[in-house]
Amino acid sequence: EETNSENSDYLKELLIEKIQKGGSESLNDLLIYVLIQEENFTGAFIQLKALDKRNSSNKGEIYRLGKVALNNQEYDLAQKIFAYVIKAGPTYPFYESALMMDLVAKQEKLELNAMANRDDWKVLQSEYFKVQELLKGKPEVGELAIDLANLSAFQLDETDTAEAILQKVISTGMVSNEIIAEAKIQLADIYLYTGNRWEAILLYGQAEKAFEQSPIGQEAKFKRAKAAYYVGDFMWALGIFDALKTSTSKLIANDAMRYSLLINDNIALDTNMDAMTTYARADLMYYQAKLDSALRLLDIMEIAFPDHVIQGEVLYLKSEILIKQKNFQEAATTLETLLHLYKKNILADNALYDLAQLNEFQLAQPIKAQELYQRLFIEYPDSFFASDSRKRFRALRGDAVVN
């Protein structure tokens, strides 16, 4: 279990020695397991490739390693792994999945690239269209179409294109009911983005009703509540957020808790709810990519409600907008102010995580990022971000040594 120890290194040496002498294949499995526990995914990939060259039956394990690398934000390695599976050709069962996950890796990497521009997103969109054509007539095409619609709407502002893609998924008989529900949620997101709130609520409701007790239904329910919150229907939204605090999805439960506390804390102290209403309007503007308007409204809030408890949320939303505008240094300063003034705010762990991510990926400050990740999992051990912060901390510390 102590992967950064002499015993672990000795174990690997013994395993490699025995494997080289023709030992059992199970020794390879153990070595790969040890490397993955160390988050040495490159070493695990090398071993899996060696095994695959012997019997060509390891593509499933290699594909799963690619997903593990992707989940750990090792985007370049994930792409190499998926490319290896894709190269094996369409006769292998993980070919279609690797094609899709390769696109996901490229998209997530692009989202973290401070220099990414519209042309970069157009290139990725064209790759999506090519893969969509390759998968034509296969069940996987539905899931791919949802990702393509998301990219088209929210990265390129091509909402008409996105709507057409999703309507085709919803009307086809070739995809599962789960995919149809997910397509409806995505289409509702786009309607809310373009200001068509009632159509959005209708679609969220349909997806929720179809899968009431499943994560899909809970996601639709959460988003329906958020649509109500945006326009000031706080008490109705609060009832749903409270119900979702015990969601089986940790992410939904975390977000529901955040909005429940946001509404409760502010309506208790603000009988006319002016601050809460103004903040929700700014939050909706942010969602609809009206970034300058949202910032202006938040600046007004700092003047109009200087001592209001909502100021912590105002600073956090400002930081999210500044990140979207690629104003990374000002975003970092805003997050630091929030952490200094509102250390006990419900968003403090979010702010710490965002600040660490900014320092790691945009500001080229890995040592500071490492310190922030460590601070997060020590000060907020129950945070949704604690587990990932430990992983990023270990990666920056250099725990995974490539063999």
Disulfide bonds with the S-S distance in Angstrom:
none
